[in-house]
Amino acid sequence: MPQTAANDGTGPVLVRVVSDGTAGMRLQALALAESLQRARPDWKCDEFTITPHPLTRAMPRLAAWLPSMPLYGRAPKGGATSGATGGATGIPGTASLSRRPHAGRYPDIMITCGRRMAGFALAMRRRAQADGKPMQIVQLQDPRLPPAMFDALVVPRHDRARGANVLVTTGSLNRLTLESIKAAMMTLPSRWLKTTRRTAVAVMIGGDNRRYRITPEMADGMADRLARFAAEAKVTLMIMASRRTPDGLVERLCANLPAGGAMLPLKGEPNVYPGILGLAQAVIVTSDSVNMASEASITGKPVLIAPWQSAAETNPSGEAGRIRAFHDHMFAGNHTAPMAGTIPNGSFERLDEMAGSPKNCWRCWNVK
């Protein structure tokens, strides 16, 4: 069983999420912390958003050995500033305070996500050790460092890291549950609930990423695919943009749809994304997003992957490298399917990576 008191005996176990504010990374780390807190409500959680020092990012191995390694860099102009957030559950909403973690005050467990945060985690643990304070770190996603340098790694199957302290998932961790999706659906504005009178399909749009930019040709190809799907399947498309969606892309995708064939969030409307997942008969996700495909697969509904680039029978996602490997695993596990002309018959396998996370993490972490 996990411990009930902090390593130094002064209070409850403290779990800390530290990120650079990148949404996809931050939310995965929060998902794990929230899952731990649901299993152990006596534990405390907090969160900080920081800018890791360039030297710590560039030389993470050195950060693991030098207590004097610099931790913080300057936040990019107009970007996230160092800060903490807090919510009613002890895990954070979105507000930021302009402060960093207090020097010399260490959590029992620190959760970070993404290669850029690995050096910070190692440097912080080295400082804690130098101050005589035990602290464990869990890193989400492959840091491209030896796993033994961390107390635990949680990596998706398409990452390479493997080892005795490595937990392998199929998709990415996320904060959604069936219960939260159902609750969000019940609070949707009435105009969305009226779509239950006819078949409605959610469309999750990604966008520009490190691998490619969405060109006008790619946008027109996606628009054509969506229009043909809507006409053939006789559905209304509920279209949700992401933070990476370029300006004007949604309008371009909707241009070929018939009148009333698409529903979009209104300006000032509360976040309808979780509720839409509950309302939809099926979910279309563009091929660039691992996170959105993982989130949609929690529902157990048909999740259809729409390629931005040329797809083939041997590569229906149209992606390459690690992202293609992710989609191939999801197709093989019947969690998703390539987008075709209609909603496929038959059941899909739910993918809930969070269900066993606390138990599995306790197995890896040195927590008693």
ABEGO torsion letter per residue (X at the ends): XBBABBAAGAEBBBBBBBBAGBAAAAAAAAAAAAAAAAABAABBBBBBBBBBBAAAAABAAAAAABAABBABBBBBBGBBBBBBBBBAAGBBBABBBBBBBBBGBBBABBBBBEAAAAAAAAAAAAAAAAAGBBBBBBBBEBAGBBAAABABBBBBAABABBEAABBBBABBBBABBAAAAAAAAAABBAAAAAAAABBBBBBBBBEBBAABBBBAAAAAAAAAAAAAAAAAAGBBBBBBBBAABBBGAAAAAAAABBBGABBBBBBGBBBAAAAAAAABABBBBBAABAAAAAAAAAAGBBBBBBBABBBBAABAAGBBEAAAAAAAAAAAAGABBBBBABBBBEBBBBBBAAAAAAAAAAAABBBX
